[in-house]
Amino acid sequence: MQRSIYGLGLIVLFAIAAGACSKASEEELDPPCDTTGMRYSIDILPVIAAHCYSCHGNGTITEGVDLDGYENLKSRADNGDLLGAITHAAGYTPMPYNQPKLSDCDINKIKAWIQSGAPDN
Ligand code: HEC
């Protein structure tokens, strides 16, 4: 009697461990995307600098598009160019130019920042 209770306990332990493992790997594959309280300096600038500044920043102004600094990005956010380009909307040249689309998470972060008024924060 004691033996079977011990065995049952082991099975339950294995089940819990297996459940924990599969949950952890799911999170690794699909990390949650937090788009609340987006800030220009912390959440948006690093994405733009990494993916856009090679052509539109640090003194490089491709086709008259300068995204360097807050004011320049803000005007492109306000007129719809920024979102149109990164979501590959009709009528815009898809950005980053000839490079893979930004991740859904990065796009959603930029979208959330624009929707909150594209603040300088
Ligand atoms: C490899 C260079 C390169 C990179 C990187 C790049 N762009 Fe561009 N961008 C261009 C070129 C070239 C044009 C002009 C395209 C045209 O007129 O057809 C352009 C045009 C634009 C325009 C105007 C689009 C339009 O249709 O009016 C916007 C907005 C823009 N880029 C935003 C971005 C953003 C945001 C990123 C980063 C996510 C980015 N670009 C990355 C080269 C680049």
Backbone and ligand atoms as CSV (ligand in chain L), in Angstrom:
chain,resi,resn,atom,element,x,y,z
A,1,MET,N,N,0.842,-1.208,0.000
A,1,MET,CA,C,0.000,0.000,0.000
A,1,MET,C,C,0.871,1.249,0.000
A,2,GLN,N,N,1.853,1.226,0.881
A,2,GLN,CA,C,2.750,2.379,0.943
A,2,GLN,C,C,3.482,2.580,-0.383
A,3,ARG,N,N,3.873,1.461,-0.998
A,3,ARG,CA,C,4.612,1.526,-2.264
A,3,ARG,C,C,3.798,2.222,-3.354
A,4,SER,N,N,2.539,1.850,-3.462
A,4,SER,CA,C,1.745,2.415,-4.561
A,4,SER,C,C,1.517,3.916,-4.363
A,5,ILE,N,N,1.418,4.323,-3.115
A,5,ILE,CA,C,1.261,5.772,-2.863
A,5,ILE,C,C,2.525,6.512,-3.291
A,6,TYR,N,N,3.682,5.883,-2.986
A,6,TYR,CA,C,4.972,6.471,-3.371
A,6,TYR,C,C,5.052,6.615,-4.899
A,7,GLY,N,N,4.622,5.522,-5.578
A,7,GLY,CA,C,4.651,5.539,-7.053
A,7,GLY,C,C,3.766,6.629,-7.613
A,8,LEU,N,N,2.604,6.771,-7.069
A,8,LEU,CA,C,1.658,7.789,-7.526
A,8,LEU,C,C,2.263,9.187,-7.343
A,9,GLY,N,N,2.930,9.357,-6.203
A,9,GLY,CA,C,3.574,10.635,-5.929
A,9,GLY,C,C,4.604,10.968,-6.990
A,10,LEU,N,N,5.383,9.971,-7.396
A,10,LEU,CA,C,6.404,10.196,-8.431
A,10,LEU,C,C,5.764,10.617,-9.750
A,11,ILE,N,N,4.679,9.914,-10.103
A,11,ILE,CA,C,4.008,10.231,-11.368
A,11,ILE,C,C,3.519,11.681,-11.363
A,12,VAL,N,N,2.942,12.075,-10.237
A,12,VAL,CA,C,2.437,13.452,-10.132
A,12,VAL,C,C,3.602,14.437,-10.272
A,13,LEU,N,N,4.725,14.124,-9.623
A,13,LEU,CA,C,5.891,15.003,-9.709
A,13,LEU,C,C,6.372,15.136,-11.146
A,14,PHE,N,N,6.447,14.003,-11.855
A,14,PHE,CA,C,6.886,14.032,-13.256
A,14,PHE,C,C,5.948,14.895,-14.096
A,15,ALA,N,N,4.668,14.722,-13.846
A,15,ALA,CA,C,3.681,15.468,-14.630
A,15,ALA,C,C,3.867,16.962,-14.420
A,16,ILE,N,N,4.101,17.368,-13.172
A,16,ILE,CA,C,4.292,18.794,-12.880
A,16,ILE,C,C,5.562,19.303,-13.563
A,17,ALA,N,N,6.648,18.497,-13.468
A,17,ALA,CA,C,7.914,18.907,-14.069
A,17,ALA,C,C,7.762,19.044,-15.582
A,18,ALA,N,N,7.100,18.076,-16.214
A,18,ALA,CA,C,6.932,18.110,-17.664
A,18,ALA,C,C,6.109,19.334,-18.071
A,19,GLY,N,N,5.087,19.617,-17.293
A,19,GLY,CA,C,4.251,20.785,-17.596
A,19,GLY,C,C,5.052,22.064,-17.507
A,20,ALA,N,N,5.891,22.166,-16.487
A,20,ALA,CA,C,6.700,23.370,-16.306
A,20,ALA,C,C,7.658,23.544,-17.474
A,21,CYS,N,N,8.253,22.422,-17.931
A,21,CYS,CA,C,9.206,22.495,-19.033
A,21,CYS,C,C,8.541,22.967,-20.312
A,22,SER,N,N,7.387,22.381,-20.640
A,22,SER,CA,C,6.782,22.746,-21.915
A,22,SER,C,C,6.341,24.208,-21.882
A,23,LYS,N,N,5.958,24.686,-20.712
A,23,LYS,CA,C,5.549,26.081,-20.607
A,23,LYS,C,C,6.743,27.008,-20.850
A,24,ALA,N,N,7.896,26.640,-20.261
A,24,ALA,CA,C,9.088,27.471,-20.412
A,24,ALA,C,C,9.497,27.563,-21.880
A,25,SER,N,N,9.452,26.428,-22.612
A,25,SER,CA,C,9.907,26.476,-24.002
A,25,SER,C,C,8.930,27.260,-24.872
A,26,GLU,N,N,7.648,27.224,-24.534
A,26,GLU,CA,C,6.681,28.027,-25.290
A,26,GLU,C,C,7.013,29.512,-25.164
A,27,GLU,N,N,7.365,29.920,-23.949
A,27,GLU,CA,C,7.677,31.328,-23.742
A,27,GLU,C,C,8.937,31.731,-24.485
A,28,GLU,N,N,9.897,30.813,-24.592
A,28,GLU,CA,C,11.118,31.114,-25.324
A,28,GLU,C,C,10.810,31.344,-26.800
A,29,LEU,N,N,9.927,30.523,-27.346
A,29,LEU,CA,C,9.608,30.630,-28.766
A,29,LEU,C,C,8.835,31.910,-29.052
A,30,ASP,N,N,7.942,32.282,-28.172
A,30,ASP,CA,C,7.062,33.400,-28.433
A,30,ASP,C,C,7.052,34.338,-27.227
A,31,PRO,N,N,8.087,35.150,-27.083
A,31,PRO,CA,C,8.155,36.012,-25.910
A,31,PRO,C,C,7.013,37.022,-25.925
A,32,PRO,N,N,6.456,37.314,-24.763
A,32,PRO,CA,C,5.359,38.267,-24.732
A,32,PRO,C,C,5.839,39.648,-25.172
A,33,CYS,N,N,4.979,40.368,-25.875
A,33,CYS,CA,C,5.349,41.694,-26.361
A,33,CYS,C,C,4.603,42.734,-25.541
A,34,ASP,N,N,5.311,43.440,-24.697
A,34,ASP,CA,C,4.686,44.450,-23.842
A,34,ASP,C,C,4.720,45.804,-24.548
A,35,THR,N,N,3.536,46.308,-24.882
A,35,THR,CA,C,3.484,47.586,-25.607
A,35,THR,C,C,2.879,48.693,-24.751
A,36,THR,N,N,2.839,48.475,-23.433
A,36,THR,CA,C,2.265,49.513,-22.576
A,36,THR,C,C,3.325,50.552,-22.210
A,37,GLY,N,N,2.886,51.800,-22.146
A,37,GLY,CA,C,3.761,52.886,-21.692
A,37,GLY,C,C,5.014,53.053,-22.526
A,38,MET,N,N,4.879,52.987,-23.854
A,38,MET,CA,C,6.047,53.095,-24.725
A,38,MET,C,C,6.716,54.463,-24.588
A,39,ARG,N,N,8.054,54.449,-24.512
A,39,ARG,CA,C,8.815,55.691,-24.383
A,39,ARG,C,C,9.772,55.837,-25.557
A,40,TYR,N,N,9.833,57.061,-26.093
A,40,TYR,CA,C,10.708,57.311,-27.246
A,40,TYR,C,C,12.143,56.896,-26.954
A,41,SER,N,N,12.678,57.367,-25.846
A,41,SER,CA,C,14.106,57.181,-25.587
A,41,SER,C,C,14.470,55.730,-25.288
A,42,ILE,N,N,13.534,54.992,-24.677
A,42,ILE,CA,C,13.858,53.642,-24.216
A,42,ILE,C,C,13.386,52.561,-25.184
A,43,ASP,N,N,12.173,52.739,-25.724
A,43,ASP,CA,C,11.584,51.674,-26.528
A,43,ASP,C,C,11.688,51.907,-28.040
A,44,ILE,N,N,11.607,53.150,-28.462
A,44,ILE,CA,C,11.489,53.439,-29.896
A,44,ILE,C,C,12.843,53.764,-30.531
A,45,LEU,N,N,13.562,54.693,-29.928
A,45,LEU,CA,C,14.848,55.112,-30.509
A,45,LEU,C,C,15.796,53.942,-30.801
A,46,PRO,N,N,15.958,52.979,-29.868
A,46,PRO,CA,C,16.894,51.879,-30.169
A,46,PRO,C,C,16.503,51.079,-31.417
A,47,VAL,N,N,15.210,50.908,-31.653
A,47,VAL,CA,C,14.753,50.160,-32.834
A,47,VAL,C,C,15.059,50.951,-34.100
A,48,ILE,N,N,14.735,52.255,-34.078
A,48,ILE,CA,C,14.959,53.106,-35.248
A,48,ILE,C,C,16.461,53.238,-35.520
A,49,ALA,N,N,17.233,53.421,-34.454
A,49,ALA,CA,C,18.682,53.578,-34.633
A,49,ALA,C,C,19.280,52.306,-35.240
A,50,ALA,N,N,18.839,51.154,-34.774
A,50,ALA,CA,C,19.413,49.891,-35.242
A,50,ALA,C,C,19.009,49.573,-36.681
A,51,HIS,N,N,17.771,49.912,-37.051
A,51,HIS,CA,C,17.257,49.452,-38.346
A,51,HIS,C,C,17.141,50.544,-39.408
A,52,CYS,N,N,17.218,51.800,-39.015
A,52,CYS,CA,C,16.950,52.879,-39.973
A,52,CYS,C,C,18.081,53.896,-40.084
A,53,TYR,N,N,18.881,54.059,-39.032
A,53,TYR,CA,C,19.879,55.128,-39.037
A,53,TYR,C,C,20.964,54.926,-40.092
A,54,SER,N,N,21.183,53.677,-40.533
A,54,SER,CA,C,22.223,53.471,-41.556
A,54,SER,C,C,21.889,54.239,-42.826
A,55,CYS,N,N,20.597,54.518,-43.055
A,55,CYS,CA,C,20.192,55.289,-44.239
A,55,CYS,C,C,19.508,56.605,-43.897
A,56,HIS,N,N,18.954,56.717,-42.695
A,56,HIS,CA,C,18.175,57.918,-42.348
A,56,HIS,C,C,18.615,58.538,-41.027
A,57,GLY,N,N,19.880,58.412,-40.663
A,57,GLY,CA,C,20.300,58.995,-39.386
A,57,GLY,C,C,21.797,59.222,-39.351
A,58,ASN,N,N,22.287,59.775,-38.274
A,58,ASN,CA,C,23.720,60.041,-38.112
A,58,ASN,C,C,24.288,60.812,-39.307
A,59,GLY,N,N,23.505,61.750,-39.831
A,59,GLY,CA,C,23.986,62.582,-40.933
A,59,GLY,C,C,23.716,62.002,-42.315
A,60,THR,N,N,23.248,60.766,-42.395
A,60,THR,CA,C,22.891,60.166,-43.683
A,60,THR,C,C,21.411,60.412,-43.938
A,61,ILE,N,N,21.094,61.121,-45.007
A,61,ILE,CA,C,19.699,61.468,-45.281
A,61,ILE,C,C,19.328,60.922,-46.652
A,62,THR,N,N,18.842,59.674,-46.697
A,62,THR,CA,C,18.527,59.034,-47.967
A,62,THR,C,C,17.191,59.529,-48.506
A,63,GLU,N,N,17.193,59.966,-49.751
A,63,GLU,CA,C,15.975,60.433,-50.426
A,63,GLU,C,C,15.246,61.500,-49.605
A,64,GLY,N,N,15.991,62.334,-48.931
A,64,GLY,CA,C,15.398,63.417,-48.155
A,64,GLY,C,C,14.724,62.973,-46.865
A,65,VAL,N,N,14.862,61.689,-46.503
A,65,VAL,CA,C,14.226,61.198,-45.274
A,65,VAL,C,C,15.256,61.163,-44.146
A,66,ASP,N,N,15.054,62.015,-43.155
A,66,ASP,CA,C,15.930,62.079,-41.991
A,66,ASP,C,C,15.132,61.687,-40.747
A,67,LEU,N,N,15.497,60.594,-40.113
A,67,LEU,CA,C,14.764,60.138,-38.916
A,67,LEU,C,C,15.582,60.371,-37.656
A,68,ASP,N,N,16.665,61.136,-37.780
A,68,ASP,CA,C,17.564,61.355,-36.654
A,68,ASP,C,C,16.919,62.256,-35.600
A,69,GLY,N,N,16.897,61.800,-34.372
A,69,GLY,CA,C,16.381,62.607,-33.279
A,69,GLY,C,C,14.864,62.594,-33.200
A,70,TYR,N,N,14.357,63.127,-32.087
A,70,TYR,CA,C,12.920,63.075,-31.839
A,70,TYR,C,C,12.103,63.864,-32.849
A,71,GLU,N,N,12.469,65.131,-33.108
A,71,GLU,CA,C,11.643,66.008,-33.950
A,71,GLU,C,C,11.438,65.419,-35.353
A,72,ASN,N,N,12.511,64.914,-35.932
A,72,ASN,CA,C,12.410,64.342,-37.277
A,72,ASN,C,C,11.506,63.114,-37.299
A,73,LEU,N,N,11.638,62.256,-36.289
A,73,LEU,CA,C,10.809,61.044,-36.250
A,73,LEU,C,C,9.353,61.417,-35.989
A,74,LYS,N,N,9.175,62.388,-35.088
A,74,LYS,CA,C,7.816,62.824,-34.729
A,74,LYS,C,C,7.046,63.306,-35.966
A,75,SER,N,N,7.692,64.076,-36.826
A,75,SER,CA,C,6.948,64.587,-37.989
A,75,SER,C,C,6.571,63.447,-38.934
A,76,ARG,N,N,7.421,62.429,-39.055
A,76,ARG,CA,C,7.090,61.260,-39.888
A,76,ARG,C,C,6.050,60.374,-39.196
A,77,ALA,N,N,6.021,60.396,-37.870
A,77,ALA,CA,C,4.999,59.641,-37.140
A,77,ALA,C,C,3.643,60.314,-37.348
A,78,ASP,N,N,3.641,61.645,-37.262
A,78,ASP,CA,C,2.385,62.390,-37.365
A,78,ASP,C,C,1.779,62.332,-38.765
A,79,ASN,N,N,2.607,62.329,-39.809
A,79,ASN,CA,C,2.032,62.342,-41.161
A,79,ASN,C,C,1.768,60.936,-41.715
A,80,GLY,N,N,2.032,59.896,-40.901
A,80,GLY,CA,C,1.693,58.536,-41.313
A,80,GLY,C,C,2.790,57.809,-42.073
A,81,ASP,N,N,3.850,58.538,-42.471
A,81,ASP,CA,C,4.932,57.907,-43.246
A,81,ASP,C,C,5.585,56.752,-42.490
A,82,LEU,N,N,5.842,56.970,-41.199
A,82,LEU,CA,C,6.583,55.985,-40.411
A,82,LEU,C,C,5.838,54.644,-40.375
A,83,LEU,N,N,4.575,54.695,-39.979
A,83,LEU,CA,C,3.801,53.458,-39.867
A,83,LEU,C,C,3.566,52.826,-41.240
A,84,GLY,N,N,3.277,53.671,-42.237
A,84,GLY,CA,C,3.061,53.161,-43.587
A,84,GLY,C,C,4.275,52.399,-44.101
A,85,ALA,N,N,5.465,52.950,-43.855
A,85,ALA,CA,C,6.686,52.330,-44.362
A,85,ALA,C,C,7.000,51.015,-43.638
A,86,ILE,N,N,6.863,50.992,-42.310
A,86,ILE,CA,C,7.274,49.774,-41.575
A,86,ILE,C,C,6.213,48.674,-41.626
A,87,THR,N,N,4.953,49.031,-41.880
A,87,THR,CA,C,3.924,47.982,-42.011
A,87,THR,C,C,3.761,47.549,-43.464
A,88,HIS,N,N,4.556,48.136,-44.339
A,88,HIS,CA,C,4.512,47.823,-45.777
A,88,HIS,C,C,3.123,48.090,-46.351
A,89,ALA,N,N,2.547,49.200,-45.940
A,89,ALA,CA,C,1.219,49.591,-46.417
A,89,ALA,C,C,1.290,50.017,-47.878
A,90,ALA,N,N,0.154,49.878,-48.565
A,90,ALA,CA,C,0.088,50.268,-49.973
A,90,ALA,C,C,0.428,51.753,-50.107
A,91,GLY,N,N,1.209,52.093,-51.130
A,91,GLY,CA,C,1.530,53.492,-51.362
A,91,GLY,C,C,2.840,53.930,-50.727
A,92,TYR,N,N,3.453,53.049,-49.929
A,92,TYR,CA,C,4.732,53.372,-49.301
A,92,TYR,C,C,5.794,52.389,-49.786
A,93,THR,N,N,7.026,52.857,-49.862
A,93,THR,CA,C,8.118,51.937,-50.143
A,93,THR,C,C,8.421,51.179,-48.851
A,94,PRO,N,N,8.406,49.842,-48.896
A,94,PRO,CA,C,8.593,49.052,-47.666
A,94,PRO,C,C,9.944,49.316,-47.010
A,95,MET,N,N,9.938,49.525,-45.705
A,95,MET,CA,C,11.160,49.776,-44.931
A,95,MET,C,C,11.313,48.730,-43.847
A,96,PRO,N,N,12.537,48.420,-43.419
A,96,PRO,CA,C,13.811,48.906,-43.941
A,96,PRO,C,C,14.017,48.468,-45.393
A,97,TYR,N,N,14.573,49.362,-46.186
A,97,TYR,CA,C,14.738,49.177,-47.622
A,97,TYR,C,C,15.542,47.923,-47.947
A,98,ASN,N,N,14.943,47.013,-48.715
A,98,ASN,CA,C,15.614,45.777,-49.146
A,98,ASN,C,C,16.122,44.933,-47.987
A,99,GLN,N,N,15.492,45.077,-46.836
A,99,GLN,CA,C,15.895,44.286,-45.678
A,99,GLN,C,C,14.646,43.671,-45.063
A,100,PRO,N,N,14.824,42.640,-44.190
A,100,PRO,CA,C,13.638,42.000,-43.606
A,100,PRO,C,C,12.785,42.996,-42.834
A,101,LYS,N,N,11.490,42.771,-42.866
A,101,LYS,CA,C,10.531,43.585,-42.118
A,101,LYS,C,C,10.883,43.563,-40.633
A,102,LEU,N,N,10.583,44.629,-39.920
A,102,LEU,CA,C,10.770,44.638,-38.470
A,102,LEU,C,C,9.912,43.535,-37.857
A,103,SER,N,N,10.271,43.078,-36.654
A,103,SER,CA,C,9.473,42.054,-35.979
A,103,SER,C,C,8.091,42.628,-35.643
A,104,ASP,N,N,7.111,41.735,-35.528
A,104,ASP,CA,C,5.762,42.183,-35.152
A,104,ASP,C,C,5.801,42.962,-33.851
A,105,CYS,N,N,6.644,42.514,-32.929
A,105,CYS,CA,C,6.718,43.187,-31.629
A,105,CYS,C,C,7.225,44.622,-31.800
A,106,ASP,N,N,8.279,44.810,-32.576
A,106,ASP,CA,C,8.792,46.166,-32.798
A,106,ASP,C,C,7.746,47.044,-33.486
A,107,ILE,N,N,7.047,46.478,-34.472
A,107,ILE,CA,C,6.016,47.251,-35.172
A,107,ILE,C,C,4.901,47.637,-34.207
A,108,ASN,N,N,4.490,46.684,-33.355
A,108,ASN,CA,C,3.411,46.976,-32.399
A,108,ASN,C,C,3.832,48.021,-31.370
A,109,LYS,N,N,5.096,48.011,-31.006
A,109,LYS,CA,C,5.601,49.016,-30.055
A,109,LYS,C,C,5.545,50.409,-30.679
A,110,ILE,N,N,6.002,50.506,-31.922
A,110,ILE,CA,C,6.000,51.807,-32.609
A,110,ILE,C,C,4.557,52.278,-32.815
A,111,LYS,N,N,3.689,51.323,-33.178
A,111,LYS,CA,C,2.264,51.652,-33.363
A,111,LYS,C,C,1.664,52.194,-32.061
A,112,ALA,N,N,1.966,51.534,-30.954
A,112,ALA,CA,C,1.420,51.953,-29.652
A,112,ALA,C,C,1.943,53.333,-29.268
A,113,TRP,N,N,3.207,53.583,-29.570
A,113,TRP,CA,C,3.810,54.883,-29.254
A,113,TRP,C,C,3.136,55.983,-30.080
A,114,ILE,N,N,2.907,55.709,-31.371
A,114,ILE,CA,C,2.235,56.696,-32.233
A,114,ILE,C,C,0.814,56.942,-31.731
A,115,GLN,N,N,0.119,55.856,-31.363
A,115,GLN,CA,C,-1.274,55.992,-30.907
A,115,GLN,C,C,-1.368,56.800,-29.616
A,116,SER,N,N,-0.305,56.770,-28.815
A,116,SER,CA,C,-0.341,57.557,-27.579
A,116,SER,C,C,0.135,58.992,-27.824
A,117,GLY,N,N,0.278,59.373,-29.112
A,117,GLY,CA,C,0.616,60.754,-29.434
A,117,GLY,C,C,2.096,60.962,-29.747
A,118,ALA,N,N,2.856,59.870,-29.887
A,118,ALA,CA,C,4.293,59.940,-30.191
A,118,ALA,C,C,5.011,60.939,-29.284
A,119,PRO,N,N,4.920,60.728,-27.962
A,119,PRO,CA,C,5.511,61.680,-27.019
A,119,PRO,C,C,7.039,61.626,-26.988
A,120,ASP,N,N,7.638,62.750,-26.580
A,120,ASP,CA,C,9.091,62.831,-26.396
A,120,ASP,C,C,9.390,62.473,-24.950
A,121,ASN,N,N,9.527,61.198,-24.698
A,121,ASN,CA,C,9.684,60.776,-23.298
A,121,ASN,C,C,10.783,59.743,-23.146
L,1,HEC,C1,C,19.333,50.525,-46.820
L,1,HEC,C2,C,18.850,51.896,-46.697
L,1,HEC,C3,C,17.562,52.129,-45.951
L,1,HEC,C4,C,17.207,51.678,-44.702
L,1,HEC,C5,C,17.980,50.761,-43.756
L,1,HEC,C6,C,15.928,52.283,-44.414
L,1,HEC,N1,N,15.529,53.068,-45.458
L,1,HEC,FE1,FE,13.866,54.220,-45.537
L,1,HEC,N2,N,14.289,54.772,-47.439
L,1,HEC,C7,C,15.387,54.312,-48.166
L,1,HEC,C8,C,15.227,54.739,-49.552
L,1,HEC,C9,C,16.188,54.418,-50.691
L,1,HEC,C10,C,14.017,55.463,-49.609
L,1,HEC,C11,C,13.369,56.110,-50.852
L,1,HEC,C12,C,12.438,55.038,-51.402
L,1,HEC,C13,C,11.584,55.518,-52.520
L,1,HEC,O1,O,11.445,56.723,-52.693
L,1,HEC,O2,O,11.039,54.649,-53.231
L,1,HEC,C14,C,13.476,55.487,-48.268
L,1,HEC,C15,C,12.288,56.115,-47.933
L,1,HEC,C16,C,11.731,56.096,-46.664
L,1,HEC,C17,C,10.514,56.766,-46.281
L,1,HEC,C18,C,9.598,57.517,-47.203
L,1,HEC,C19,C,8.727,56.389,-47.750
L,1,HEC,C20,C,7.671,56.752,-48.688
L,1,HEC,O3,O,7.163,55.828,-49.347
L,1,HEC,O4,O,7.312,57.938,-48.760
L,1,HEC,C21,C,10.291,56.501,-44.968
L,1,HEC,C22,C,9.148,56.987,-44.087
L,1,HEC,C23,C,11.375,55.654,-44.530
L,1,HEC,N3,N,12.241,55.426,-45.572
L,1,HEC,C24,C,11.460,55.140,-43.255
L,1,HEC,C25,C,12.382,54.175,-42.881
L,1,HEC,C26,C,12.352,53.504,-41.611
L,1,HEC,C27,C,11.336,53.763,-40.503
L,1,HEC,C28,C,13.403,52.645,-41.604
L,1,HEC,C29,C,13.770,51.685,-40.508
L,1,HEC,C30,C,12.734,50.786,-40.047
L,1,HEC,C31,C,14.092,52.777,-42.868
L,1,HEC,N4,N,13.440,53.708,-43.623
L,1,HEC,C32,C,15.251,52.076,-43.222
L,1,HEC,C33,C,16.445,53.597,-47.672
L,1,HEC,C34,C,16.489,52.977,-46.424
